[in-house]
Amino acid sequence: MGLLTSFERYTVRYRCSDRRGRTALIVEDSAGAAYLFTSGTLQGRMGGNNASTRLAKRLEQVAHWRQVPRVAPYTLDGLRQMAG
């Protein structure tokens, strides 16, 4: 995954919530790589074209992912605040 820095920004592309109200996100970095963001950390990495869509399809068996509009990117701390 490489060195994560506090100033790196991630764009939310998909989100889901479980029965307990916990939120998980699929985010993209500035290079277009997709990550699962859950429990306050980035997990895994998928690169290539349409990485976030492919990751959502791969994780569809465990959660229903809703695509969200592309907005300004967030820092890791911003993602943690958003996901609670």
C-alpha positions in Angstrom: 0.0 0.0 0.0 3.0 2.3 0.5 3.5 5.0 3.0 0.3 6.7 4.1 0.6 10.3 5.0 -1.8 12.6 6.9 -2.2 14.9 3.9 -3.2 12.1 1.4 -6.8 12.6 0.3 -9.4 10.0 -0.6 -12.6 10.4 -2.5 -15.6 8.4 -1.3 -17.2 6.4 -4.1 -19.4 3.8 -2.3 -20.8 3.4 1.1 -22.8 0.8 3.1 -24.1 0.4 6.7 -24.6 -2.8 8.6 -27.5 -3.7 10.9 -25.7 -2.0 13.8 -25.4 1.3 11.9 -21.6 1.0 11.3 -20.5 2.6 8.1 -18.0 1.2 5.6 -16.7 3.1 2.6 -14.9 2.3 -0.7 -12.6 5.2 -1.4 -10.2 6.2 -4.2 -6.8 7.8 -3.8 -5.5 10.4 -6.2 -4.1 7.7 -8.5 -7.5 6.0 -8.8 -6.6 3.0 -6.6 -9.6 1.8 -4.5 -9.6 0.8 -0.8 -12.1 -0.5 1.7 -12.3 1.9 4.6 -13.7 0.3 7.7 -13.0 0.4 11.5 -11.0 3.6 10.9 -8.4 2.2 8.6 -7.8 1.6 4.9 -7.8 -2.1 4.0 -6.6 -3.7 0.8 -5.9 -2.0 -2.4 -7.2 -2.5 -5.9 -5.7 -0.7 -8.8 -6.6 -0.3 -12.5 -9.5 1.0 -14.4 -12.8 1.3 -12.5 -11.2 0.0 -9.3 -13.8 1.2 -6.9 -16.7 -0.3 -9.0 -14.8 -3.6 -9.3 -14.1 -3.6 -5.5 -17.8 -2.9 -4.8 -18.8 -5.8 -7.0 -16.3 -8.1 -5.3 -17.6 -7.2 -1.9 -21.3 -7.3 -2.9 -21.7 -10.7 -1.2 -21.1 -9.2 2.3 -22.8 -5.8 1.8 -25.0 -3.8 -0.5 -22.9 -0.8 -1.7 -24.5 2.4 -2.7 -22.6 4.6 -5.2 -22.2 8.2 -4.0 -21.6 11.3 -6.0 -17.9 12.3 -6.4 -17.2 15.2 -4.1 -14.1 16.8 -2.6 -11.7 14.3 -1.2 -11.1 13.7 2.6 -8.1 13.0 4.7 -8.0 9.8 6.8 -9.2 11.8 9.8 -12.1 13.2 7.8 -13.1 9.7 6.7 -13.0 8.6 10.4 -15.3 11.4 11.4 -17.7 10.7 8.5 -17.8 6.9 9.2 -18.1 7.4 13.0 
